[in-house]
Each structure stands twice: as structure tokens, then as C-alpha cells.
Amino acid sequence: MTYVIAEPCVDVMDKACIEECPVDCIYEGARMLYIHPDECVDCGACEPVCPVEAIFYEDDVPDEWTEYTQANADFFDELGSPGGAAKVGQTEHDPAFIKSLDPRGE
């Protein structure tokens, strides 16, 4: 895995990162966005455009959000590696950990 999307994205999903990603590896779940670990080319373009600062390099994920590294990987267990988020669109299969979170934002 390269980059990870963490808690600040839950129920926010601004999607500026999707527009900036040159390889279309940021997928949309029902409650947050996820970076495909095998499709990401580690360019870092997504990180600075995230308005809620939810994207971290895997080694820099804050301790309180380490479970989001696994949640990002778990999102793709069912989805696999479709080769681009645009052709998939939004899916409803957030990992159980994400589904169990209390609503965030407004």
C-alpha cells in the first residue's frame, strides 16, 4: 500500500483527490473514499489537494487512525482490482469497521 485515506474523509468525500489522481485509483464507497494499493503509483498528487487532510503516506498515518490502513485494503477484498475507479462508480460495500462508525460531519 502507498497512500491511505483516514477518518477525516468519512461522510465528507470532497473528491478533489479523485480529480487530481492521474491513474484513477481512488474509489468511492458509501461513506468514504479508498486508494487501491495495487493501482496507486505513489505519486502523491492526491495528498495536497485533500481539503480535510485525510490522505497520508502509509508510514505517516497518525497512530489514532492506523486501522484505516487495513480498512483501505479491506475495501478491495470484494471489489478486486478493476483497473480504474471511473468504470466502477460508487459502491456500497464499505468495510465493517467503516460501516460501524457514528455519522460524521453535518
N, CA, C and O atoms as a GROMACS GRO file, in nm:
protein
  424
    1MET      N    1   0.085  -0.119   0.000
    1MET     CA    2   0.000   0.000   0.000
    1MET      C    3   0.088   0.123   0.000
    1MET      O    4   0.200   0.121   0.052
    2THR      N    5   0.039   0.227  -0.057
    2THR     CA    6   0.117   0.351  -0.063
    2THR      C    7   0.050   0.461   0.018
    2THR      O    8   0.095   0.494   0.127
    3TYR      N    9  -0.057   0.518  -0.034
    3TYR     CA   10  -0.128   0.622   0.038
    3TYR      C   11  -0.255   0.565   0.099
    3TYR      O   12  -0.314   0.470   0.046
    4VAL      N   13  -0.298   0.624   0.211
    4VAL     CA   14  -0.414   0.577   0.287
    4VAL      C   15  -0.506   0.696   0.312
    4VAL      O   16  -0.460   0.806   0.343
    5ILE      N   17  -0.635   0.672   0.299
    5ILE     CA   18  -0.734   0.774   0.334
    5ILE      C   19  -0.788   0.740   0.472
    5ILE      O   20  -0.828   0.626   0.497
    6ALA      N   21  -0.790   0.837   0.561
    6ALA     CA   22  -0.826   0.812   0.701
    6ALA      C   23  -0.956   0.883   0.743
    6ALA      O   24  -1.031   0.933   0.659
    7GLU      N   25  -0.980   0.886   0.871
    7GLU     CA   26  -1.105   0.932   0.934
    7GLU      C   27  -1.161   1.064   0.884
    7GLU      O   28  -1.283   1.075   0.870
    8PRO      N   29  -1.079   1.166   0.857
    8PRO     CA   30  -1.141   1.293   0.815
    8PRO      C   31  -1.226   1.283   0.689
    8PRO      O   32  -1.308   1.372   0.663
    9CYS      N   33  -1.209   1.178   0.609
    9CYS     CA   34  -1.287   1.162   0.486
    9CYS      C   35  -1.426   1.101   0.511
    9CYS      O   36  -1.515   1.116   0.428
   10VAL      N   37  -1.443   1.033   0.623
   10VAL     CA   38  -1.569   0.963   0.649
   10VAL      C   39  -1.685   1.062   0.645
   10VAL      O   40  -1.686   1.162   0.717
   11ASP      N   41  -1.781   1.032   0.561
   11ASP     CA   42  -1.903   1.111   0.542
   11ASP      C   43  -1.878   1.251   0.485
   11ASP      O   44  -1.968   1.335   0.487
   12VAL      N   45  -1.757   1.277   0.435
   12VAL     CA   46  -1.726   1.407   0.375
   12VAL      C   47  -1.709   1.391   0.224
   12VAL      O   48  -1.784   1.452   0.147
   13MET      N   49  -1.615   1.312   0.182
   13MET     CA   50  -1.588   1.278   0.043
   13MET      C   51  -1.592   1.398  -0.052
   13MET      O   52  -1.677   1.405  -0.140
   14ASP      N   53  -1.501   1.490  -0.033
   14ASP     CA   54  -1.490   1.608  -0.118
   14ASP      C   55  -1.459   1.572  -0.263
   14ASP      O   56  -1.509   1.638  -0.354
   15LYS      N   57  -1.381   1.472  -0.286
   15LYS     CA   58  -1.345   1.416  -0.418
   15LYS      C   59  -1.245   1.499  -0.497
   15LYS      O   60  -1.223   1.470  -0.615
   16ALA      N   61  -1.183   1.599  -0.438
   16ALA     CA   62  -1.077   1.672  -0.508
   16ALA      C   63  -0.963   1.578  -0.542
   16ALA      O   64  -0.897   1.593  -0.646
   17CYS      N   65  -0.940   1.481  -0.457
   17CYS     CA   66  -0.832   1.384  -0.480
   17CYS      C   67  -0.859   1.300  -0.604
   17CYS      O   68  -0.766   1.266  -0.678
   18ILE      N   69  -0.984   1.265  -0.628
   18ILE     CA   70  -1.021   1.186  -0.746
   18ILE      C   71  -0.985   1.262  -0.873
   18ILE      O   72  -0.930   1.205  -0.967
   19GLU      N   73  -1.016   1.389  -0.875
   19GLU     CA   74  -0.987   1.472  -0.992
   19GLU      C   75  -0.837   1.486  -1.017
   19GLU      O   76  -0.794   1.501  -1.131
   20GLU      N   77  -0.758   1.482  -0.911
   20GLU     CA   78  -0.613   1.501  -0.922
   20GLU      C   79  -0.538   1.372  -0.954
   20GLU      O   80  -0.426   1.377  -1.006
   21CYS      N   81  -0.595   1.258  -0.923
   21CYS     CA   82  -0.526   1.129  -0.940
   21CYS      C   83  -0.504   1.096  -1.088
   21CYS      O   84  -0.601   1.085  -1.163
   22PRO      N   85  -0.378   1.081  -1.130
   22PRO     CA   86  -0.350   1.055  -1.271
   22PRO      C   87  -0.377   0.911  -1.315
   22PRO      O   88  -0.381   0.883  -1.435
   23VAL      N   89  -0.396   0.820  -1.219
   23VAL     CA   90  -0.416   0.679  -1.256
   23VAL      C   91  -0.553   0.624  -1.216
   23VAL      O   92  -0.577   0.504  -1.229
   24ASP      N   93  -0.643   0.710  -1.168
   24ASP     CA   94  -0.781   0.670  -1.137
   24ASP      C   95  -0.787   0.556  -1.036
   24ASP      O   96  -0.860   0.458  -1.055
   25CYS      N   97  -0.710   0.568  -0.927
   25CYS     CA   98  -0.704   0.460  -0.828
   25CYS      C   99  -0.778   0.492  -0.698
   25CYS      O  100  -0.764   0.419  -0.600
   26ILE      N  101  -0.857   0.600  -0.695
   26ILE     CA  102  -0.930   0.637  -0.575
   26ILE      C  103  -1.077   0.603  -0.597
   26ILE      O  104  -1.144   0.662  -0.682
   27TYR      N  105  -1.124   0.508  -0.519
   27TYR     CA  106  -1.258   0.452  -0.535
   27TYR      C  107  -1.352   0.507  -0.430
   27TYR      O  108  -1.309   0.548  -0.322
   28GLU      N  109  -1.480   0.509  -0.462
   28GLU     CA  110  -1.581   0.568  -0.374
   28GLU      C  111  -1.670   0.461  -0.312
   28GLU      O  112  -1.739   0.387  -0.382
   29GLY      N  113  -1.666   0.454  -0.179
   29GLY     CA  114  -1.758   0.369  -0.106
   29GLY      C  115  -1.879   0.452  -0.067
   29GLY      O  116  -1.893   0.566  -0.111
   30ALA      N  117  -1.964   0.396   0.016
   30ALA     CA  118  -2.084   0.468   0.059
   30ALA      C  119  -2.050   0.581   0.155
   30ALA      O  120  -2.118   0.684   0.156
   31ARG      N  121  -1.945   0.564   0.238
   31ARG     CA  122  -1.915   0.662   0.341
   31ARG      C  123  -1.780   0.730   0.329
   31ARG      O  124  -1.757   0.832   0.393
   32MET      N  125  -1.691   0.675   0.248
   32MET     CA  126  -1.560   0.738   0.232
   32MET      C  127  -1.494   0.691   0.103
   32MET      O  128  -1.546   0.603   0.034
   33LEU      N  129  -1.380   0.750   0.073
   33LEU     CA  130  -1.301   0.713  -0.045
   33LEU      C  131  -1.187   0.621  -0.002
   33LEU      O  132  -1.144   0.622   0.113
   34TYR      N  133  -1.139   0.542  -0.099
   34TYR     CA  134  -1.034   0.444  -0.072
   34TYR      C  135  -0.933   0.444  -0.185
   34TYR      O  136  -0.971   0.455  -0.302
   35ILE      N  137  -0.805   0.432  -0.152
   35ILE     CA  138  -0.699   0.425  -0.253
   35ILE      C  139  -0.662   0.279  -0.275
   35ILE      O  140  -0.629   0.207  -0.181
   36HIS      N  141  -0.667   0.236  -0.401
   36HIS     CA  142  -0.633   0.098  -0.432
   36HIS      C  143  -0.482   0.079  -0.418
   36HIS      O  144  -0.404   0.146  -0.486
   37PRO      N  145  -0.439  -0.012  -0.329
   37PRO     CA  146  -0.296  -0.027  -0.302
   37PRO      C  147  -0.214  -0.078  -0.420
   37PRO      O  148  -0.095  -0.049  -0.430
   38ASP      N  149  -0.276  -0.154  -0.510
   38ASP     CA  150  -0.203  -0.208  -0.624
   38ASP      C  151  -0.206  -0.116  -0.746
   38ASP      O  152  -0.122  -0.129  -0.835
   39GLU      N  153  -0.300  -0.025  -0.750
   39GLU     CA  154  -0.313   0.065  -0.865
   39GLU      C  155  -0.244   0.200  -0.842
   39GLU      O  156  -0.209   0.268  -0.938
   40CYS      N  157  -0.225   0.237  -0.718
   40CYS     CA  158  -0.161   0.365  -0.685
   40CYS      C  159  -0.014   0.360  -0.728
   40CYS      O  160   0.057   0.263  -0.702
   41VAL      N  161   0.030   0.466  -0.794
   41VAL     CA  162   0.170   0.474  -0.839
   41VAL      C  163   0.256   0.558  -0.745
   41VAL      O  164   0.370   0.591  -0.778
   42ASP      N  165   0.202   0.591  -0.630
   42ASP     CA  166   0.278   0.660  -0.526
   42ASP      C  167   0.326   0.798  -0.570
   42ASP      O  168   0.435   0.842  -0.532
   43CYS      N  169   0.244   0.866  -0.650
   43CYS     CA  170   0.285   0.998  -0.700
   43CYS      C  171   0.262   1.109  -0.596
   43CYS      O  172   0.331   1.211  -0.599
   44GLY      N  173   0.166   1.089  -0.506
   44GLY     CA  174   0.139   1.188  -0.403
   44GLY      C  175   0.054   1.304  -0.446
   44GLY      O  176   0.035   1.398  -0.368
   45ALA      N  177   0.001   1.303  -0.567
   45ALA     CA  178  -0.079   1.416  -0.617
   45ALA      C  179  -0.206   1.437  -0.535
   45ALA      O  180  -0.254   1.550  -0.525
   46CYS      N  181  -0.259   1.332  -0.479
   46CYS     CA  182  -0.385   1.341  -0.405
   46CYS      C  183  -0.370   1.410  -0.270
   46CYS      O  184  -0.461   1.480  -0.225
   47GLU      N  185  -0.259   1.390  -0.206
   47GLU     CA  186  -0.240   1.437  -0.068
   47GLU      C  187  -0.258   1.587  -0.050
   47GLU      O  188  -0.335   1.627   0.037
   48PRO      N  189  -0.192   1.673  -0.126
   48PRO     CA  190  -0.204   1.816  -0.100
   48PRO      C  191  -0.338   1.878  -0.137
   48PRO      O  192  -0.370   1.987  -0.091
   49VAL      N  193  -0.417   1.811  -0.220
   49VAL     CA  194  -0.546   1.870  -0.260
   49VAL      C  195  -0.661   1.831  -0.169
   49VAL      O  196  -0.772   1.883  -0.184
   50CYS      N  197  -0.639   1.742  -0.076
   50CYS     CA  198  -0.745   1.699   0.017
   50CYS      C  199  -0.776   1.812   0.115
   50CYS      O  200  -0.690   1.848   0.196
   51PRO      N  201  -0.898   1.868   0.108
   51PRO     CA  202  -0.930   1.982   0.194
   51PRO      C  203  -0.944   1.948   0.343
   51PRO      O  204  -0.938   2.037   0.428
   52VAL      N  205  -0.962   1.819   0.375
   52VAL     CA  206  -0.976   1.780   0.515
   52VAL      C  207  -0.852   1.707   0.567
   52VAL      O  208  -0.852   1.654   0.678
   53GLU      N  209  -0.745   1.704   0.485
   53GLU     CA  210  -0.619   1.641   0.523
   53GLU      C  211  -0.638   1.498   0.572
   53GLU      O  212  -0.594   1.461   0.681
   54ALA      N  213  -0.705   1.418   0.488
   54ALA     CA  214  -0.735   1.279   0.523
   54ALA      C  215  -0.638   1.180   0.459
   54ALA      O  216  -0.642   1.062   0.492
   55ILE      N  217  -0.551   1.225   0.370
   55ILE     CA  218  -0.464   1.134   0.295
   55ILE      C  219  -0.323   1.140   0.351
   55ILE      O  220  -0.265   1.247   0.368
   56PHE      N  221  -0.269   1.020   0.378
   56PHE     CA  222  -0.136   1.009   0.437
   56PHE      C  223  -0.056   0.902   0.364
   56PHE      O  224  -0.112   0.803   0.316
   57TYR      N  225   0.076   0.921   0.356
   57TYR     CA  226   0.161   0.812   0.311
   57TYR      C  227   0.150   0.704   0.417
   57TYR      O  228   0.137   0.735   0.536
   58GLU      N  229   0.157   0.578   0.377
   58GLU     CA  230   0.132   0.467   0.469
   58GLU      C  231   0.213   0.472   0.598
   58GLU      O  232   0.163   0.434   0.704
   59ASP      N  233   0.336   0.518   0.591
   59ASP     CA  234   0.419   0.525   0.711
   59ASP      C  235   0.390   0.647   0.798
   59ASP      O  236   0.440   0.657   0.910
   60ASP      N  237   0.307   0.738   0.748
   60ASP     CA  238   0.279   0.862   0.819
   60ASP      C  239   0.136   0.870   0.874
   60ASP      O  240   0.096   0.975   0.924
   61VAL      N  241   0.060   0.762   0.866
   61VAL     CA  242  -0.076   0.763   0.919
   61VAL      C  243  -0.068   0.783   1.071
   61VAL      O  244   0.002   0.708   1.139
   62PRO      N  245  -0.138   0.884   1.123
   62PRO     CA  246  -0.134   0.906   1.269
   62PRO      C  247  -0.179   0.781   1.346
   62PRO      O  248  -0.264   0.705   1.300
   63ASP      N  249  -0.121   0.763   1.462
   63ASP     CA  250  -0.149   0.644   1.544
   63ASP      C  251  -0.298   0.621   1.568
   63ASP      O  252  -0.344   0.507   1.569
   64GLU      N  253  -0.372   0.729   1.589
   64GLU     CA  254  -0.516   0.713   1.618
   64GLU      C  255  -0.595   0.666   1.497
   64GLU      O  256  -0.712   0.630   1.510
   65TRP      N  257  -0.535   0.665   1.379
   65TRP     CA  258  -0.606   0.625   1.258
   65TRP      C  259  -0.543   0.505   1.188
   65TRP      O  260  -0.571   0.481   1.070
   66THR      N  261  -0.459   0.430   1.256
   66THR     CA  262  -0.390   0.318   1.192
   66THR      C  263  -0.486   0.213   1.137
   66THR      O  264  -0.455   0.146   1.039
   67GLU      N  265  -0.602   0.198   1.198
   67GLU     CA  266  -0.698   0.098   1.148
   67GLU      C  267  -0.751   0.132   1.008
   67GLU      O  268  -0.807   0.046   0.941
   68TYR      N  269  -0.734   0.255   0.966
   68TYR     CA  270  -0.778   0.294   0.831
   68TYR      C  271  -0.687   0.235   0.722
   68TYR      O  272  -0.730   0.220   0.608
   69THR      N  273  -0.565   0.202   0.757
   69THR     CA  274  -0.478   0.134   0.661
   69THR      C  275  -0.540   0.001   0.623
   69THR      O  276  -0.548  -0.032   0.504
   70GLN      N  277  -0.583  -0.076   0.721
   70GLN     CA  278  -0.648  -0.204   0.693
   70GLN      C  279  -0.784  -0.185   0.626
   70GLN      O  280  -0.820  -0.262   0.538
   71ALA      N  281  -0.858  -0.083   0.666
   71ALA     CA  282  -0.989  -0.057   0.605
   71ALA      C  283  -0.975  -0.027   0.456
   71ALA      O  284  -1.057  -0.070   0.376
   72ASN      N  285  -0.869   0.049   0.419
   72ASN     CA  286  -0.845   0.077   0.277
   72ASN      C  287  -0.819  -0.052   0.202
   72ASN      O  288  -0.870  -0.070   0.092
   73ALA      N  289  -0.741  -0.142   0.258
   73ALA     CA  290  -0.712  -0.270   0.193
   73ALA      C  291  -0.838  -0.358   0.189
   73ALA      O  292  -0.866  -0.421   0.087
   74ASP      N  293  -0.912  -0.362   0.300
   74ASP     CA  294  -1.033  -0.446   0.308
   74ASP      C  295  -1.139  -0.407   0.206
   74ASP      O  296  -1.212  -0.493   0.158
   75PHE      N  297  -1.147  -0.279   0.172
   75PHE     CA  298  -1.245  -0.233   0.074
   75PHE      C  299  -1.231  -0.308  -0.058
   75PHE      O  300  -1.330  -0.330  -0.128
   76PHE      N  301  -1.109  -0.347  -0.091
   76PHE     CA  302  -1.083  -0.411  -0.221
   76PHE      C  303  -1.090  -0.563  -0.216
   76PHE      O  304  -1.070  -0.629  -0.318
   77ASP      N  305  -1.118  -0.621  -0.098
   77ASP     CA  306  -1.131  -0.767  -0.090
   77ASP      C  307  -1.239  -0.817  -0.184
   77ASP      O  308  -1.218  -0.913  -0.259
   78GLU      N  309  -1.354  -0.754  -0.181
   78GLU     CA  310  -1.467  -0.794  -0.267
   78GLU      C  311  -1.454  -0.735  -0.407
   78GLU      O  312  -1.486  -0.802  -0.506
   79LEU      N  313  -1.409  -0.613  -0.416
   79LEU     CA  314  -1.402  -0.541  -0.543
   79LEU      C  315  -1.290  -0.593  -0.633
   79LEU      O  316  -1.304  -0.592  -0.756
   80GLY      N  317  -1.181  -0.637  -0.575
   80GLY     CA  318  -1.067  -0.683  -0.653
   80GLY      C  319  -0.989  -0.567  -0.711
   80GLY      O  320  -0.977  -0.462  -0.648
   81SER      N  321  -0.937  -0.586  -0.830
   81SER     CA  322  -0.857  -0.484  -0.897
   81SER      C  323  -0.918  -0.454  -1.034
   81SER      O  324  -0.872  -0.508  -1.135
   82PRO      N  325  -1.020  -0.370  -1.037
   82PRO     CA  326  -1.091  -0.345  -1.163
   82PRO      C  327  -1.016  -0.259  -1.264
   82PRO      O  328  -1.060  -0.248  -1.378
   83GLY      N  329  -0.905  -0.200  -1.225
   83GLY     CA  330  -0.825  -0.123  -1.319
   83GLY      C  331  -0.874   0.018  -1.345
   83GLY      O  332  -0.855   0.071  -1.454
   84GLY      N  333  -0.937   0.078  -1.248
   84GLY     CA  334  -0.981   0.217  -1.261
   84GLY      C  335  -1.114   0.240  -1.194
   84GLY      O  336  -1.210   0.165  -1.213
   85ALA      N  337  -1.120   0.346  -1.116
   85ALA     CA  338  -1.239   0.376  -1.038
   85ALA      C  339  -1.354   0.431  -1.122
   85ALA      O  340  -1.470   0.409  -1.088
   86ALA      N  341  -1.324   0.500  -1.231
   86ALA     CA  342  -1.429   0.564  -1.310
   86ALA      C  343  -1.530   0.464  -1.365
   86ALA      O  344  -1.649   0.493  -1.371
   87LYS      N  345  -1.483   0.346  -1.404
   87LYS     CA  346  -1.575   0.248  -1.459
   87LYS      C  347  -1.655   0.174  -1.351
   87LYS      O  348  -1.752   0.106  -1.383
   88VAL      N  349  -1.615   0.188  -1.226
   88VAL     CA  350  -1.685   0.121  -1.115
   88VAL      C  351  -1.793   0.211  -1.055
   88VAL      O  352  -1.903   0.164  -1.027
   89GLY      N  353  -1.762   0.338  -1.036
   89GLY     CA  354  -1.856   0.429  -0.971
   89GLY      C  355  -1.863   0.402  -0.822
   89GLY      O  356  -1.780   0.330  -0.767
   90GLN      N  357  -1.961   0.459  -0.758
   90GLN     CA  358  -1.977   0.442  -0.613
   90GLN      C  359  -2.026   0.300  -0.584
   90GLN      O  360  -2.111   0.247  -0.655
   91THR      N  361  -1.970   0.242  -0.480
   91THR     CA  362  -2.013   0.110  -0.434
   91THR      C  363  -2.066   0.122  -0.292
   91THR      O  364  -2.041   0.221  -0.224
   92GLU      N  365  -2.138   0.023  -0.250
   92GLU     CA  366  -2.200   0.027  -0.117
   92GLU      C  367  -2.133  -0.068  -0.019
   92GLU      O  368  -2.189  -0.097   0.087
   93HIS      N  369  -2.014  -0.117  -0.050
   93HIS     CA  370  -1.954  -0.217   0.038
   93HIS      C  371  -1.835  -0.166   0.119
   93HIS      O  372  -1.725  -0.220   0.112
   94ASP      N  373  -1.859  -0.061   0.196
   94ASP     CA  374  -1.756  -0.017   0.290
   94ASP      C  375  -1.723  -0.133   0.383
   94ASP      O  376  -1.811  -0.215   0.413
   95PRO      N  377  -1.598  -0.143   0.430
   95PRO     CA  378  -1.565  -0.245   0.528
   95PRO      C  379  -1.649  -0.228   0.656
   95PRO      O  380  -1.697  -0.119   0.686
   96ALA      N  381  -1.666  -0.337   0.730
   96ALA     CA  382  -1.748  -0.335   0.852
   96ALA      C  383  -1.703  -0.226   0.949
   96ALA      O  384  -1.787  -0.162   1.012
   97PHE      N  385  -1.574  -0.205   0.960
   97PHE     CA  386  -1.521  -0.103   1.051
   97PHE      C  387  -1.578   0.035   1.015
   97PHE      O  388  -1.618   0.110   1.104
   98ILE      N  389  -1.581   0.068   0.888
   98ILE     CA  390  -1.632   0.197   0.842
   98ILE      C  391  -1.783   0.205   0.861
   98ILE      O  392  -1.835   0.307   0.906
   99LYS      N  393  -1.853   0.100   0.828
   99LYS     CA  394  -1.998   0.097   0.844
   99LYS      C  395  -2.039   0.118   0.989
   99LYS      O  396  -2.144   0.177   1.017
  100SER      N  397  -1.956   0.071   1.082
  100SER     CA  398  -1.991   0.078   1.224
  100SER      C  399  -1.965   0.215   1.287
  100SER      O  400  -2.007   0.239   1.400
  101LEU      N  401  -1.897   0.304   1.217
  101LEU     CA  402  -1.866   0.435   1.273
  101LEU      C  403  -1.991   0.521   1.288
  101LEU      O  404  -2.083   0.513   1.207
  102ASP      N  405  -1.992   0.603   1.391
  102ASP     CA  406  -2.101   0.700   1.406
  102ASP      C  407  -2.092   0.799   1.291
  102ASP      O  408  -1.983   0.825   1.240
  103PRO      N  409  -2.206   0.857   1.249
  103PRO     CA  410  -2.205   0.956   1.142
  103PRO      C  411  -2.112   1.072   1.174
  103PRO      O  412  -2.103   1.117   1.288
  104ARG      N  413  -2.044   1.121   1.071
  104ARG     CA  414  -1.952   1.233   1.085
  104ARG      C  415  -2.008   1.353   1.010
  104ARG      O  416  -2.102   1.340   0.931
  105GLY      N  417  -1.952   1.468   1.034
  105GLY     CA  418  -1.989   1.588   0.960
  105GLY      C  419  -2.125   1.639   1.002
  105GLY      O  420  -2.174   1.611   1.112
  106GLU      N  421  -2.185   1.715   0.912
  106GLU     CA  422  -2.313   1.779   0.942
  106GLU      C  423  -2.428   1.686   0.916
  106GLU      O  424  -2.544   1.724   0.936
   0.00000   0.00000   0.00000
